[in-house]
Amino acid sequence: MTLKAKLIAGYGGVGVLVLLYQWIFVSGASFGVAFGKALVWPAVIFPALGGFIGAILLIAILVAIYLA
């Protein structure tokens, strides 16, 4: 198993744990909401990281618009 495969498996494993926790224990969270949060679980666990991810996405979108 390569390092890349191990990292992807680890990310997915933690994502599944976050999915189950959000779906079962968080009141009012549907499966869809829990699935969405599981995809970006680092931003859920570390809220400051969410702002960083948002800034990177904003820059990527602006660059894509500028280059188009």
Secondary structure as GFF3:
##gff-version 3
##sequence-region A 1 68
A	DSSP	alpha_helix	3	25	.	.	.	ID=ss1
A	DSSP	alpha_helix	31	39	.	.	.	ID=ss2
A	DSSP	alpha_helix	41	45	.	.	.	ID=ss3
A	DSSP	alpha_helix	47	67	.	.	.	ID=ss4
###
